[in-house]
Amino acid sequence: MAKTDQTPYLTVIKKIRSAGFATLIILILILTLTGTGLEVFIKANAGLRMSKRQAQSQQAVYCAEGGIEWAKAQLLYNPEWRGGSRLVAGKNTQVIVTPGEEGYWVTSAAVSGQARREIRVYLHNNSGEWAMTNYQELHR
């Protein structure tokens, strides 16, 4: 019986094993990079959403303050005015005026996106100019 040489067979098996190991390393590397990229995307998207909500909140506050200024102008010319609805900077703003002892309680609410802000002030007329003695940002 002649001995068969198994050296070429073992060489082929070693090449297959090393190719399989390299494929496994590449697969792990791809999965790691994909996971890292997904994490970066999620964090960036969350930051974008937070800054958008903050901007909407500020817009709603500014529009509500615009409603207060509108009420001041209306009350100078018509002390019986009790409020209304108006677009301020493209946002719907609702104003309610309630008479007080020496002035008016003015509540102004505005919506920008998902943010809704409401401001309430007490106004009294001081020689033809409105003075605010109370300013509240309401959270409901």
C-alpha positions as CSV (number, residue, x, y, z in Angstrom):
1,M,0.0,0.0,0.0
2,A,1.2,3.3,-1.0
3,K,0.9,6.3,1.3
4,T,-1.1,9.1,-0.2
5,D,0.1,12.6,0.2
6,Q,-2.5,14.7,2.0
7,T,-0.6,17.9,1.9
8,P,-2.6,19.5,-1.0
9,Y,-5.8,18.5,0.7
10,L,-4.7,20.2,4.0
11,T,-3.6,23.3,2.2
12,V,-7.0,23.7,0.6
13,I,-8.7,23.2,4.0
14,K,-6.4,25.8,5.6
15,K,-7.2,28.3,2.8
16,I,-11.0,27.7,3.3
17,R,-10.7,28.1,7.1
18,S,-8.7,31.4,6.7
19,A,-11.2,32.7,4.1
20,G,-14.1,31.9,6.5
21,F,-12.3,33.6,9.4
22,A,-11.7,36.7,7.2
23,T,-15.4,36.7,6.2
24,L,-16.4,36.5,9.8
25,I,-14.1,39.4,10.8
26,I,-15.5,41.5,7.9
27,L,-19.1,40.7,8.9
28,I,-18.4,41.8,12.5
29,L,-16.8,45.0,11.3
30,I,-19.7,45.8,9.0
31,L,-22.2,45.2,11.8
32,T,-20.2,47.4,14.2
33,L,-20.0,50.2,11.8
34,T,-23.7,49.9,10.9
35,G,-24.6,50.0,14.6
36,T,-22.4,53.1,15.2
37,G,-23.9,54.9,12.2
38,L,-27.4,54.1,13.4
39,E,-26.6,55.5,16.9
40,V,-25.2,58.7,15.4
41,F,-28.3,59.1,13.2
42,I,-30.7,58.6,16.1
43,K,-28.9,61.1,18.3
44,A,-28.8,63.7,15.6
45,N,-32.4,63.2,14.8
46,A,-33.4,63.6,18.5
47,G,-31.4,66.8,18.7
48,L,-33.1,68.1,15.6
49,R,-36.5,67.3,17.1
50,M,-35.6,69.0,20.4
51,S,-34.4,72.2,18.7
52,K,-37.6,72.3,16.5
53,R,-39.8,72.0,19.5
54,Q,-37.8,74.7,21.3
55,A,-38.2,77.0,18.3
56,Q,-42.0,76.3,18.1
57,S,-42.2,77.1,21.9
58,Q,-40.5,80.4,21.4
59,Q,-42.7,81.3,18.4
60,A,-45.8,80.5,20.5
61,V,-44.6,82.8,23.3
62,Y,-43.8,85.6,20.9
63,C,-47.2,85.3,19.2
64,A,-49.0,85.3,22.6
65,E,-47.0,88.4,23.5
66,G,-48.1,89.9,20.2
67,G,-51.7,89.2,21.2
68,I,-51.1,91.2,24.4
69,E,-49.8,94.1,22.3
70,W,-52.8,93.8,20.0
71,A,-55.1,94.0,23.1
72,K,-53.3,97.1,24.4
73,A,-53.9,98.9,21.0
74,Q,-57.6,97.8,20.9
75,L,-58.3,98.8,24.5
76,L,-56.9,102.3,23.9
77,Y,-59.5,103.0,21.3
78,N,-62.3,100.8,22.6
79,P,-62.4,100.2,26.4
80,E,-65.4,97.8,25.9
81,W,-63.4,95.4,23.7
82,R,-63.4,91.9,25.1
83,G,-61.0,90.0,22.8
84,G,-60.9,88.1,19.6
85,S,-58.8,85.9,17.4
86,R,-56.1,87.1,15.0
87,L,-53.1,85.8,13.1
88,V,-49.8,87.0,14.6
89,A,-46.8,86.0,12.5
90,G,-48.9,83.5,10.8
91,K,-50.0,81.8,14.0
92,N,-53.6,81.8,15.3
93,T,-53.7,83.9,18.5
94,Q,-56.7,84.2,20.8
95,V,-57.1,87.0,23.2
96,I,-59.6,87.3,26.1
97,V,-60.1,90.6,28.0
98,T,-61.8,90.6,31.4
99,P,-62.3,93.9,33.3
100,G,-60.6,94.2,36.7
101,E,-60.9,96.7,39.5
102,E,-58.7,99.4,37.9
103,G,-57.7,97.8,34.6
104,Y,-58.0,94.6,32.6
105,W,-56.9,91.0,32.8
106,V,-55.7,90.0,29.3
107,T,-55.1,86.4,28.4
108,S,-53.5,85.6,25.1
109,A,-52.9,82.1,23.8
110,A,-51.0,81.0,20.7
111,V,-50.2,77.7,19.0
112,S,-47.1,77.0,16.9
113,G,-46.7,73.4,15.8
114,Q,-47.2,71.3,18.8
115,A,-46.4,74.1,21.3
116,R,-49.2,76.0,22.9
117,R,-48.4,79.0,25.1
118,E,-50.7,81.2,27.2
119,I,-49.8,84.5,28.8
120,R,-51.9,86.4,31.3
121,V,-51.2,90.0,32.2
122,Y,-53.0,92.7,34.3
123,L,-53.0,96.1,32.5
124,H,-54.0,99.5,33.8
125,N,-53.9,102.7,32.0
126,N,-51.4,105.2,33.3
127,S,-51.8,108.5,31.6
128,G,-52.6,107.1,28.1
129,E,-50.0,104.3,28.4
130,W,-50.5,100.7,29.5
131,A,-48.6,99.5,32.5
132,M,-48.3,95.8,33.3
133,T,-48.5,95.0,37.0
134,N,-48.7,91.2,36.6
135,Y,-47.2,88.9,34.0
136,Q,-47.8,85.1,34.0
137,E,-47.0,82.4,31.6
138,L,-49.7,79.8,32.2
139,H,-49.1,76.1,31.8
140,R,-52.2,73.9,31.5
